[in-house]
Amino acid sequence: MEDQLRDLITQICQSQNPSPERQKALNRLLILIQQLPGLYRSSHQNYPEAFNRTLEWASKNIQNFSPTSPWEKSFVIWINGYLKWRVRDLYIADNKYENESIDKPINDDEGQSTTLGEKLPANTLSLLEMKIAELQQAKRQRQGIAVQEYIKTDPEEKLQASHPRKHPECNCHVLAIRLLLEEKRISNISREINISNQTLYSHWKRKCLPLLQEISSKFGEQP
């Protein structure tokens, strides 16, 4: 994998942009990224969204990667550096409502602008923050369980209905179970169902991820 990674990155950086050769090498690199050991993972239900944004960022910024030996290790560090921030954004979005309840400006008895957090005694604020953290964690767990159950059963058959032409066995229901629940690699799945890595990855990125994000947002709106 070290040699393959070095060759692909070198080819991308030395190819004209845009060009068919560069795009082909870039597509192969995006598939290879998913197979890298040490890639940062998260149990957050919208992790696929963060990972997809990371792949898009890597596509646009690969020329800024400065490798050190071994290439594989330094590349994983480079990818994880961005991916962790995108996952952090997901949790910040989860906390937005609760944070506003403490930090949103209010007027005190004298008409001066302040915040609820500033008015509460320190020990009360600490207990409140702990309670909010507990509620947030419980909410994420409920949402995560609901999304996982939806993926398993596909009650509306939306996931099963989305598949590449002539490849119904490569539908989003199968891919979501294999990639998200069983945590299998795209290369392994492509061999199992006899379809090219590129076809599988392209369908996952263009069709399955947006569909899963739509499903996740529906559960995220629950109180």
C-alpha positions, -999 to +999 in steps of 0.1 A: +000+000+000+030+023+007+042+021-029+007+024-044+000+055-023+032+071-034+027+063-070-009+077-071-001+109-053+029+115-075+009+108-106-019+132-095+005+160-086+024+157-119-007+154-141-023+183-158-054+196-140-079+188-153-071+158-173-085+122-176-053+107-163-054+129-132-090+121-125-085+084-129-056+084-104-076+106-081-105+082-081-082+053-073-067+073-044-101+080-029-109+043-029-075+036-014-081+061+014-109+040+027-086+010+031-059+029+051-053+015+086-055+041+113-082+061+096-102+080+122-136+066+129-166+079+149-199+064+161-217+096+152-247+089+130-236+115+104-200+103+103-204+094+066-212+130+058-179+141+076-160+115+058-174+124+024-165+161+030-130+149+039-127+131+006-138+162-013-113+183+006-085+158-001-094+158-038-090+196-039-059+199-017-038+168-025-011+190-040-007+206-005+002+172+011+039+172+022+049+136+027+074+122+051+087+087+053+067+065+055+042+081+032+013+060+044+016+071+081+021+108+072-009+107+048-032+091+074-021+119+098-029+145+071-063+130+064-072+125+101-062+161+108-091+174+087-115+145+094-114+150+131-124+187+127-154+177+105-165+151+131-161+178+158-184+200+137-211+173+139-211+173+177-211+211+178-242+211+156-258+186+180-250+209+209-262+241+193-296+244+209-283+236+244-254+259+241-277+288+231-298+281+262-267+290+284-249+315+262-277+334+245-276+371+256-304+381+281-310+413+301-306+413+339-328+431+364-310+464+356-313+461+319-277+451+313-269+425+287-256+392+302-260+354+298-277+327+317-244+311+324-230+343+339-260+346+362-259+311+375-236+302+405-205+282+394-216+250+411-251+252+395-236+258+361-214+228+365-243+206+373-263+220+345-235+213+320-232+178+333-270+173+328-269+187+293-240+164+284-260+134+297-291+145+277-271+150+246-254+116+248-288+099+254-303+118+224-274+108+201-278+071+213-315+072+205-310+087+171-281+063+163-302+033+173-331+046+152-310+051+121-293+017+125-327+000+128-339+019+097-308+007+077-314-029+088-351-030+079-353-003+051-391+000+058-398+023+029-375+003+006-358+036-004-323+021+001-331-011-019-345+009-048-313+028-053-287+008-073-265+011-104-280+001-137-279-037-141-266-042-106-296-044-082-274-065-058-253-033-053-281-013-037-278+012-009-294-011+016-267-037+011-239-012+010-251+006+041-252-026+061-218-038+048-200-004+052-216+012+082-229-017+104-204-045+095-176-019+088-163-038+057-141-022+031-153-013-004-126-035-020-139-065-001-175-058-010-167-053-046-152-087-048-181-103-029-208-090-053-185-090-084-186-053-093-158-028-099-145-007-070-151+025-090-188+017-098-195+008-062-177+038-048-193+062-073-228+049-064-221+051-027-209+087-029-234+101-054-266+082-043-263+063-010-246+090+011-272+118+003-300+093+009-286+083+043-281+119+052-317+126+044-328+096+066-305+107+094-318+143+094-353+130+098-344+112+130-323+141+141-354+163+142-370+142+169-371+157+203 
